Amino acid sequence: MSGKVFDTEEFAKVARRSVAEGAVLLKNDGDVLPLGEGTRIALFGRSQYNYYKSGTGSGGMVNTKYVIGVKEALEEDKRFTLNQELKDTYDAWIGDHPFDKGEGWASEPWFQEEMDITPELASKVAGQSDVAVILIGRTAGEDQDNSSKSGSFLLTEKERKMIDVVTKAFEKSVVLLNVGNIIDMKWVSEFNPSAVMYIWQGGQVGGYGAVDVLSGDVNPSGRLTDTIAKDIKDYPSDASFGSKERNIQQEDIYVGYRYFETFAKDKVLYPFGFGLSYTEFETSVKSFNSTDAEASIEVTVTNTGKRAGQQVVQVYVEKPHDGLGNPARELVAFDKTKELEPGQFESFVFDLTAYDLASFDDSGVTGHKNAYVLEKGNYSFYVGSDVRSAGKAADYEVPEAVVVEQLTETLAPTIGYKRMKAVASGDGFTVDFEDVPVATVDPKDVRLSELPEEIAQTGDKGYKLSDVYHGKVSMDEFIAQLSDADLTCICRGEGMSSPKVTPGCGGAFGGVTDSLLGFGIPVACCSDGPSGIRMDSGKTAFAMPNGTCLTATWNMDLLEELYKWEGLELRKNKIDVLLGPGMNLHRHPLNGRNFEYFSEDPFLTGKSAAAQLKGMHQIGVTGTIKHFALNTQETGRRFVEHVASQRAIRQIYLKGYEIAVKEAGAHAVMTSYGVVNGYYTSSSYDLVTRILRNEWGFEGIIMTDWWAEAGTFGQGKRTDTASVVRAQNDLYMVCGDSATNSNGDNSDEALAAGEVTRAEFQRCAANICRFVMNKPVFARYIGEGNELDIKLEEDADEEELLFDKMIDCRVGDDGVGKVDVSSIVTTRNTTNMISVAFKKWGYYKLHMTVRANTKSELAQIPLTITKDKEVVGMITLAGHDKEWRTIDMDISPSFSTFYLKLYFAQDGMEIKDMTITLEQALEKWLDDMD
Ligand code: BGC
């Protein structure tokens, strides 16, 4: 990292490269792409006017200085011209059909209305152009799944008509999909455009990245991270996806291509791992070695075509079929070449351990119940550029089953059901169903048998956290000083938008009370995530491409590099922890948050998360891997129970997290909202303590999702923090004020009653202190911040005072000024400036009455209030704050007209009244001073 320490331009270059490498070209008839210099383009599709930089919800709320969509990028590129007549037609139509932003949190439309394209217009424009580029845009997100209907997963009638008319009028047509996630692709064979490419939601420079591929500056090397089936009903999870109460995962380990390649090859339109290039590659296996259940494959990739380009090498295994039953293919290794010139080659060696090839036996069929077992039998390896075309590279035989890791029953389903199993028949497989093994032990009892030992309380002995840091006292001696009140307080995070940390961030934790601060525990800051920093204060940050796009690059070095920049931006903003990467599995294409997540494959998911964490770790900050675990739908996300077998949980849903912990040393985890096999994940001892900490060796902090329920299925309570601490989930996120227990949680009474032991609270407190002690906030706090902090400080941007609406307020002789609330614009991303004129110098107070007016219970509706340039207050209402709430805020002494800036980061806040009152005239204050 040379030159400037934080440089948005450099960050943008890496992001742009990521968008270009993430674009997946599915079709390119007659080599219509790349577009040659001088190409006259007719740009269709209204989403050219509203490029989607990301999906919606917390993962999409980065305020950016600018967004470059495809249209802007094409306009800037002087090698191309855009058809003016078509542009004028759209401009006029868009004037009457502005962007419909819907009704706020979780109610944004999935699509925008399309303009009617008549055959006459299309053929006229075709006569003036060389190629048609058609843009289709979609969004979805938190609290709002996609739908299998038109306008979401399916094209709308108008979109279909547009593609139909344009492909008929133009000899050459290219469809670009600016979407978060895969959509239905049946229309490709119906309308037969020359080229089709997923350009995903590419963040604030997404348009540049897409145009780099159109122009051929970058040869496409993105590959699908999901299988595109013919129909949504073809996905094996379709039957249970979206159920609000219980989601029984009968498909078990047969998620995505594991299902299709085993049972339903003919249902696939585009296989997992697929993507075209402008050149050709040849992949050859040079050698294969196996020793003691380990395997090593050497592969060479040669560019046999005419342009420079990159190729992704994918290695799949087919495990034996007569025991547990296994999918026909499982991804076990991959890599991406550097840019290869024609004729150039690159070699890779993929080493596979027994653990990489083992399966989890939860039934005992191999004779080794609850163990990772390398089953006896034949292992075949396939190497290639997608799951379907990968050719057989080698076979090897394991003569006897090998127990790779013996574990005990953990997180087993408590209700019985039939799960899918593959049975080999002829050259293929048939779907069979078997009884899932159900739980035989209650995690409650396991917890009781493993309670930690209490550290005898000593009271304050004057030790500070820095004494632990400098090795003067042990963590135990330090924790021994904390009173019961300190212990319950430290396990509560505060937010959203806590004034104790960088304005507008998601949460504050650590030294959240005066007493904790007194022990020298600073307040650490976390913020959403994942594809850029969300600061609800309106402060801008860089918005990166979405998770699916990044993983579609299959370039883990690039992801690491990108998140190094993100790390610097976090550090610059004094944020220690990003609330991301989100890494739930794409179990079903309609999950609204698939855009944030990576893939239907756990291995690829884990590698992507690990790469992002490694990038941030280089800068001393970290990310929070979320939502742990099985958070694969937004519908009913707060209460739904995911029922799955131990095998599916370990091999599919937890595998990515395991990789992130073991390979990248992840040390912050957020549990999900939902329930897994009986317990809310926030309160699951099996998940949090037994698997994550004890088995994988995780040593960091674990936090709940914001305002999560806790306890057991059907009995969830937001106030049940006792259950959270019992599980060793360290931080309940979030409350307004930890010291006064503003959420009214049950921690204090549960500790007093011994329902949670003091030792359990001490254990969480130590986890939190250890974490904070190793973050930049601590070094700054004890005055040992390094050169990087100083440089970043110097670099810090001054935010400009921009606003959308100016409102006047006069404070009369009676010292009261009423703001006309009907003129305040409360829509998402709006800044209102209130100019306050008054006659008397003095202390003023702001009084407001507000409530949430939105459909979603979990909506986050932040308002930041700034006086001139100083943040004087932040309010975040949750969707469930439906009652009027009064807010009073002190404003520092004022001597002349001042400006109050009200920044609304989301829709959904209703304001009943707002007054500015004189509390104390300054003459009086001066008198007092005398
Ligand atoms: C989301 C999390 C997010 C948190 C804070 C929750 O609603 O599920 O992903 O980090 O809010 O914004």
Residues whose N, C-alpha, C, O or C-beta is under 5 A from the ligand:
A	BS01	BGC	S58 G506 D528 L579 D705 W706
